[in-house]
Structure formats: structure tokens, C-alpha cells
Amino acid sequence: MRKRMDKLAAALLLLLLLGGCSRSLGERAIVKLVYLDEADGQIQAGLAVFTCAPNSNTASVEGEARIYTAQGASIEEALYHAERQQNKKPFYAQNEILLLGPGTARDVTPYIEHFAGESAARPNLAVFLTPLSLSEFAECEEGIGDVVREGERLMGRTADGTRQTQGVFEIELSGAAGMNGYLPIFSFSKEQKDFCGVRELALIQDGKPYLTVKDTAMQLFLLLAGKADRLTVYTQVEGRTVSFSTQGLCLTHTALLRKGAPDLTVCLSGKLDGVTVNGVPVEGDEKLVVTDGINRHMELLAAALNEQTFTRGNDVFHYGWRMRQYDAAACDVLARAGLLYETARVAFQSNLRPE
């Protein structure tokens, strides 16, 4: 009898626990995505909110998605007013996507800092820029579930979809001036047949986007940033349409000091696969000639990326850190004088070879 009573008590306790969770879930609005923008002196906010049946599991909310929008004098006020557009208590534990609209381009720093302060609650938050205004974002309600799923997929992989990463962006507070780094640009629209994903990166300096990179340049950028381990290229090389993929890519960094100036050589090596010119596979001597052209093309792209990042002081590839490993004293002297990025040199070599 005692054993039967113990089992009955345990079963009742389990039912009470499950029932409590269900009632709590049914009263919550699961926020999966936050949109922020700025216009006419007001902060604009949008929330992509999922509701679920009382017996749903918060780890896999797949219920109906709605978008609620509002504005306010501050980020906190705008979010509060957006929350009040529906009658359930907001639940932010699953919010892993922050979209920043076009009006934030004056300075993304305060928006990222606001959420960085909540990093303990949202350790996996990923930040994207988006070209959509608040009204355009609100029109995407019907397909916002697909947008959230694509954003979550990108968080697990690089923007080109090739490799698991810790994040899809990299940005650092660089002092009073603001943040440096890069942010992916997330494109989608109310037309669900349109492209949904990332095919451009925005370079950020002092909190402001100043340049976008895309196509082959974006792939090489992600490779240099340690966010990708392969290339799949379709581009123009010396006036011809060339396509290829790569295998076994390796980046090596060799630092030294030349006449008191830090010098870093970055070398890309690996195998080319599936090389075509104007849609036709190439072999033999022609493949060697095309390979030389591909290597020159990659070196020019890398040199351009260096001019757009390191020489501006936006050291997204951490070249300065590698130089300091060789001679920290020399680098620190130049850095204190504000001359490191003007004096240091970076050379890129592409040694891709036919399979």
C-alpha cells in the first residue's frame, strides 16, 4: 500500500508541474526577433512574436507568428510600447536575432551596447543590418517564421552556409568613437519567393557602416576572418567568366620587421576544383594559365580588402595582433604614436593550385 501511495503522489506531482508549465507558456509571447530603427527623432521597434498552445515546449516554438510595432523616445520605451500591442507577457529567452534598420546607420553603437548589457540572458544574440524600414518589416508578417528560421540557420553557419561558427558578425568597441568590425546585411521581403538571407557584409568604423562587400570579395572576407573554410566562386577574371571551388584551404601568417616597420605576409594555399571558363571545363596547360589568373585575381581582392579595413584602422582580420606576436614593443611604439596602421605593411599571396 505504501509503495502504491508513493507512486500516486509522484504522478500527481508530475501532473502539477506539467500543468503549471502549460499555463505559464499559454500566457507568454515568445519573442524570437527584435527590429530597431530610428526616424524623425524616435526609436522604432518591431517584435516578431510566436504564440503556442499550452502544451508546447518553449525550446521548439513553431506556433503562429505575429509582428507588433511601436515607437518611443528611447530603446526601452519603444520596446515597451511594442510589447503592449498584445496582451501576453513577453518571453525573451529565445530572442537570438537583432535587426537594425537603415536609420541606425548614423551609429549602431548604442543599439548593440543596449543588448550587450544583457549578454548573460541572451548569449547567442546575432546582429544583422537590414534595408527594410519599419513599415516594410511589418508587411513581412506572413513569412516572418521563415525569416526567423533562416536567421537561426545563419547563426549556426557562415553567411555563405559553409561552416559552423560562433557567430555571423564581429564587432568591437574601439573607444569613445564607437564600434569597429562588420555586420551582415539580412535581406528579405513580404514576397516569400524573393531572396531571404545574407549576400552582403557592411564594414563598420566608429559605429558607422562605410562600405559593403559581396560576391567573391565577401567569401574571401569571411575566409580571412576565420568564418569560412572554402570558396565557391563565379566571377569575371581577366575578361572571362570563371567559376571554381576549393578544397583543403590553408591560411598562413608570417610576421617580421623591415626597417623598423611591422610586415605581415598572408598566404592562401589549397586546391582548385571544377574550374570552368565561360561554362567550359579547362584542362592541361590552359588550366595552369587560368589558375595563374585566379591567383592574381584573389591577390587583388585581398589587397583591396586590406585597404578597406586594416589601413583604415578597422583591423577585422586581427593582423595587428599577429604582428605583436612577433615584436610587441615595436608595434606598441607605433600604436601610441598613431602610426601603426599607416606604417605596417600586409602582403597577400595566393598559391591555389589545380587539383
C-alpha positions as CSV (number, residue, x, y, z in Angstrom):
1,M,0.0,0.0,0.0
2,R,2.8,2.4,0.9
3,K,4.5,1.9,-2.5
4,R,1.3,2.5,-4.3
5,M,0.7,5.7,-2.4
6,D,4.3,6.9,-3.2
7,K,3.7,6.2,-6.9
8,L,0.4,8.1,-6.8
9,A,2.0,11.1,-5.1
10,A,4.8,11.2,-7.7
11,A,2.3,11.0,-10.5
12,L,0.2,13.9,-9.0
13,L,3.4,16.0,-8.5
14,L,4.4,15.4,-12.2
15,L,0.9,16.4,-13.4
16,L,1.0,19.6,-11.2
17,L,4.4,20.5,-12.6
18,L,3.4,19.9,-16.2
19,G,0.1,21.8,-15.7
20,G,2.0,24.8,-14.2
21,C,4.3,24.9,-17.2
22,S,1.5,24.7,-19.6
23,R,-0.5,27.5,-18.0
24,S,2.7,29.7,-17.9
25,L,3.5,29.0,-21.6
26,G,0.0,29.8,-22.7
27,E,0.3,33.3,-21.1
28,R,3.6,34.1,-22.8
29,A,4.5,35.7,-26.1
30,I,7.7,34.2,-27.3
31,V,9.9,36.9,-28.9
32,K,12.2,35.4,-31.5
33,L,13.4,38.6,-33.3
34,V,13.7,42.2,-32.4
35,Y,13.8,45.0,-35.0
36,L,15.1,48.5,-34.2
37,D,15.3,51.6,-36.3
38,E,15.4,55.4,-35.9
39,A,13.3,58.0,-37.8
40,D,12.2,61.6,-37.0
41,G,13.9,61.6,-33.7
42,Q,12.1,58.5,-32.5
43,I,13.3,54.9,-31.9
44,Q,11.2,52.4,-33.8
45,A,10.7,48.8,-32.6
46,G,9.3,45.7,-34.0
47,L,8.8,42.3,-32.3
48,A,8.4,39.0,-34.1
49,V,6.3,37.1,-31.6
50,F,5.3,33.5,-31.6
51,T,2.4,32.1,-29.6
52,C,2.0,28.5,-28.8
53,A,-0.5,26.0,-27.5
54,P,-0.4,25.5,-23.7
55,N,1.3,22.1,-24.1
56,S,4.0,23.4,-26.4
57,N,7.7,23.3,-25.5
58,T,9.5,26.7,-25.4
59,A,12.6,25.1,-26.9
60,S,10.7,24.4,-30.2
61,V,8.1,27.1,-30.6
62,E,6.5,26.7,-34.0
63,G,3.2,28.4,-33.4
64,E,1.6,31.4,-35.1
65,A,3.9,34.4,-35.7
66,R,2.8,38.0,-35.4
67,I,4.7,41.3,-35.7
68,Y,4.0,44.1,-33.3
69,T,5.5,47.6,-33.8
70,A,5.7,50.9,-31.9
71,Q,8.0,53.8,-31.3
72,G,9.3,55.8,-28.4
73,A,11.9,58.3,-27.2
74,S,14.3,55.5,-26.2
75,I,15.0,51.9,-27.0
76,E,13.4,50.8,-23.7
77,E,10.3,52.9,-24.4
78,A,9.9,51.7,-28.0
79,L,10.2,48.1,-26.9
80,Y,7.8,48.6,-24.1
81,H,5.1,50.1,-26.4
82,A,5.6,47.3,-28.9
83,E,5.1,44.7,-26.1
84,R,1.9,46.4,-25.1
85,Q,0.4,45.9,-28.6
86,Q,-0.6,42.4,-27.4
87,N,-1.8,41.0,-24.1
88,K,0.6,38.3,-23.2
89,K,3.8,38.6,-21.1
90,P,6.8,38.8,-23.4
91,F,9.4,36.0,-23.1
92,Y,12.8,37.0,-24.5
93,A,14.9,33.9,-23.6
94,Q,14.7,32.7,-27.2
95,N,15.4,36.1,-28.8
96,E,18.6,35.5,-30.8
97,I,18.2,37.9,-33.7
98,L,18.5,41.7,-33.7
99,L,17.8,43.5,-36.9
100,L,19.0,47.1,-37.3
101,G,17.1,49.2,-39.8
102,P,18.5,51.9,-42.2
103,G,18.1,54.7,-39.8
104,T,20.6,53.2,-37.4
105,A,23.4,53.8,-39.9
106,R,24.3,57.1,-38.2
107,D,25.7,54.9,-35.3
108,V,25.0,51.3,-34.5
109,T,26.9,51.5,-31.2
110,P,24.0,52.4,-28.8
111,Y,21.8,49.7,-30.2
112,I,24.4,47.0,-29.8
113,E,25.6,48.3,-26.4
114,H,22.0,48.1,-25.2
115,F,21.8,44.4,-25.9
116,A,25.4,43.7,-24.9
117,G,24.4,44.6,-21.4
118,E,22.0,41.7,-21.5
119,S,24.6,39.2,-22.8
120,A,24.1,36.9,-19.8
121,A,20.4,36.5,-20.7
122,R,21.0,36.4,-24.5
123,P,24.5,34.9,-25.0
124,N,23.7,33.8,-28.6
125,L,22.3,37.1,-29.9
126,A,23.3,37.8,-33.5
127,V,23.1,41.3,-35.1
128,F,22.2,42.0,-38.7
129,L,21.6,45.1,-40.6
130,T,18.5,45.2,-42.9
131,P,17.5,47.6,-45.6
132,L,13.8,47.4,-44.5
133,S,12.0,50.3,-42.9
134,L,9.7,49.6,-40.0
135,S,6.6,49.6,-42.3
136,E,8.3,47.2,-44.7
137,F,9.3,44.9,-41.9
138,A,5.7,44.9,-40.6
139,E,4.5,43.8,-44.0
140,C,6.5,40.6,-43.7
141,E,4.3,39.1,-41.0
142,E,3.1,36.2,-43.2
143,G,6.6,34.9,-43.8
144,I,8.4,36.0,-40.6
145,G,8.6,32.5,-39.4
146,D,10.8,31.6,-42.4
147,V,12.9,34.7,-41.8
148,V,13.5,33.7,-38.2
149,R,14.4,30.1,-39.2
150,E,16.9,31.4,-41.8
151,G,18.4,33.8,-39.3
152,E,18.8,31.0,-36.8
153,R,20.4,28.8,-39.6
154,L,22.9,31.6,-40.4
155,M,23.8,31.9,-36.7
156,G,25.0,28.3,-36.9
157,R,26.9,28.7,-40.1
158,T,28.7,31.4,-42.0
159,A,26.9,33.7,-44.4
160,D,27.9,31.5,-47.3
161,G,26.5,28.5,-45.5
162,T,29.7,26.5,-45.4
163,R,30.9,26.2,-41.9
164,Q,29.8,26.2,-38.2
165,T,30.9,29.4,-36.5
166,Q,30.4,31.1,-33.2
167,G,28.6,34.0,-34.8
168,V,27.9,35.7,-38.1
169,F,29.3,39.1,-37.2
170,E,32.3,40.6,-35.4
171,I,32.3,44.0,-33.8
172,E,34.3,45.6,-31.0
173,L,34.1,48.8,-29.0
174,S,37.0,50.8,-30.1
175,G,36.8,53.7,-27.6
176,A,34.8,56.8,-27.5
177,A,34.4,56.9,-31.2
178,G,32.2,53.8,-31.4
179,M,32.5,50.3,-32.7
180,N,34.6,48.8,-35.5
181,G,34.0,45.5,-37.3
182,Y,31.5,44.2,-39.8
183,L,27.8,43.2,-39.8
184,P,25.9,41.0,-42.3
185,I,23.0,42.6,-44.2
186,F,19.9,40.4,-43.9
187,S,17.7,40.8,-47.0
188,F,14.1,39.6,-47.2
189,S,10.7,40.9,-48.2
190,K,6.9,40.3,-47.9
191,E,7.2,38.3,-51.2
192,Q,8.2,34.9,-49.9
193,K,9.5,33.9,-53.3
194,D,12.2,36.7,-53.0
195,F,15.7,36.0,-51.7
196,C,15.9,35.6,-47.9
197,G,19.4,35.6,-46.4
198,V,22.8,37.3,-46.5
199,R,24.8,38.2,-49.6
200,E,26.5,41.4,-48.4
201,L,28.6,42.5,-45.4
202,A,28.7,46.1,-44.2
203,L,32.1,47.2,-42.8
204,I,31.7,49.3,-39.6
205,Q,34.0,52.0,-38.4
206,D,33.3,54.3,-35.4
207,G,29.9,52.8,-35.3
208,K,29.0,53.8,-38.9
209,P,28.7,51.5,-42.0
210,Y,31.1,52.8,-44.6
211,L,31.3,50.1,-47.3
212,T,29.7,46.8,-48.4
213,V,31.4,43.7,-49.8
214,K,29.7,41.0,-51.7
215,D,30.1,38.1,-54.0
216,T,33.7,36.8,-54.2
217,A,35.0,39.6,-52.1
218,M,32.6,38.6,-49.3
219,Q,33.6,35.0,-49.5
220,L,37.3,36.0,-49.3
221,F,36.5,38.4,-46.4
222,L,34.8,35.5,-44.4
223,L,37.8,33.3,-45.2
224,L,40.3,35.8,-43.9
225,A,38.1,36.5,-40.8
226,G,38.1,32.7,-40.0
227,K,34.4,32.4,-40.7
228,A,34.7,30.1,-43.8
229,D,37.0,27.3,-44.9
230,R,36.2,27.1,-48.7
231,L,35.4,29.3,-51.7
232,T,32.8,28.7,-54.4
233,V,33.4,31.4,-57.0
234,Y,31.6,32.6,-60.1
235,T,33.2,35.8,-61.3
236,Q,35.0,37.7,-64.0
237,V,38.7,37.1,-64.3
238,E,40.7,39.0,-67.0
239,G,37.5,39.5,-69.1
240,R,36.3,35.9,-68.9
241,T,33.6,34.2,-66.7
242,V,35.5,31.9,-64.4
243,S,34.0,29.5,-61.9
244,F,35.7,27.2,-59.4
245,S,35.5,25.8,-55.9
246,T,38.3,24.9,-53.5
247,Q,39.5,22.1,-51.2
248,G,41.8,22.0,-48.3
249,L,42.3,25.7,-47.9
250,C,45.0,26.9,-45.5
251,L,46.0,30.4,-44.4
252,T,49.5,31.1,-43.0
253,H,50.7,34.3,-41.5
254,T,54.4,35.2,-41.4
255,A,55.4,38.4,-39.5
256,L,58.7,40.2,-39.4
257,L,60.2,43.6,-39.0
258,R,61.6,45.5,-42.1
259,K,63.5,48.7,-41.3
260,G,61.5,49.1,-38.1
261,A,58.1,48.6,-39.8
262,P,56.0,45.6,-39.0
263,D,55.5,43.4,-42.0
264,L,52.9,40.5,-42.4
265,T,52.6,38.1,-45.3
266,V,49.3,36.2,-45.6
267,C,49.5,33.2,-47.8
268,L,46.5,31.2,-49.1
269,S,47.1,27.7,-50.3
270,G,44.8,24.8,-51.4
271,K,43.4,23.0,-54.4
272,L,41.1,24.3,-57.1
273,D,38.3,22.1,-58.2
274,G,35.8,22.3,-61.1
275,V,37.5,25.1,-62.9
276,T,35.5,26.4,-65.9
277,V,35.9,29.3,-68.3
278,N,32.8,30.7,-70.0
279,G,31.0,27.5,-68.8
280,V,33.5,25.1,-70.3
281,P,35.8,22.9,-68.1
282,V,39.5,23.6,-68.7
283,E,42.4,21.0,-68.6
284,G,46.1,20.8,-69.2
285,D,48.1,23.9,-70.0
286,E,45.0,26.1,-70.2
287,K,44.1,25.1,-66.6
288,L,47.6,26.3,-65.5
289,V,47.1,29.6,-67.2
290,V,43.6,30.1,-65.7
291,T,45.0,29.2,-62.3
292,D,47.6,31.9,-62.6
293,G,44.8,34.4,-63.4
294,I,42.7,33.2,-60.5
295,N,45.7,33.7,-58.1
296,R,46.3,37.2,-59.4
297,H,42.5,37.9,-59.0
298,M,42.5,36.7,-55.4
299,E,45.6,38.8,-54.6
300,L,44.0,41.9,-56.0
301,L,40.8,41.3,-54.0
302,A,42.8,40.7,-50.8
303,A,44.8,43.9,-51.4
304,A,41.6,45.9,-51.8
305,L,40.1,44.4,-48.6
306,N,43.3,45.3,-46.8
307,E,43.0,48.9,-48.0
308,Q,39.3,49.0,-46.9
309,T,40.0,47.6,-43.4
310,F,43.5,47.4,-41.9
311,T,44.9,50.6,-43.4
312,R,41.9,52.4,-42.1
313,G,42.4,51.1,-38.6
314,N,39.5,48.7,-38.8
315,D,41.6,45.5,-38.1
316,V,38.8,42.9,-38.6
317,F,41.4,40.2,-39.6
318,H,43.5,40.8,-36.4
319,Y,46.6,41.5,-38.4
320,G,47.9,43.8,-35.7
321,W,47.7,41.0,-33.1
322,R,49.8,38.8,-35.3
323,M,52.4,41.5,-35.8
324,R,52.5,42.0,-32.0
325,Q,53.3,38.3,-31.5
326,Y,56.5,38.9,-33.4
327,D,57.5,42.2,-31.9
328,A,55.1,43.7,-29.4
329,A,57.4,46.6,-28.4
330,A,57.8,47.9,-32.0
331,C,54.1,47.7,-32.6
332,D,53.2,49.4,-29.3
333,V,55.5,52.3,-30.1
334,L,53.8,52.8,-33.5
335,A,50.4,52.4,-32.0
336,R,51.0,55.1,-29.3
337,A,52.2,57.5,-32.0
338,G,49.0,56.7,-34.1
339,L,51.2,55.3,-36.9
340,L,50.7,51.5,-36.7
341,Y,48.1,51.3,-39.5
342,E,50.0,53.8,-41.7
343,T,53.4,52.2,-41.3
344,A,52.7,48.4,-41.0
345,R,52.5,46.5,-44.3
346,V,50.4,43.5,-45.3
347,A,51.1,41.4,-48.4
348,F,48.8,38.7,-49.6
349,Q,49.9,35.7,-51.7
350,S,47.5,33.3,-53.4
351,N,49.0,29.9,-54.1
352,L,46.0,27.9,-55.2
353,R,46.9,25.0,-57.5
354,P,45.0,22.7,-59.8
355,E,43.6,19.5,-58.4
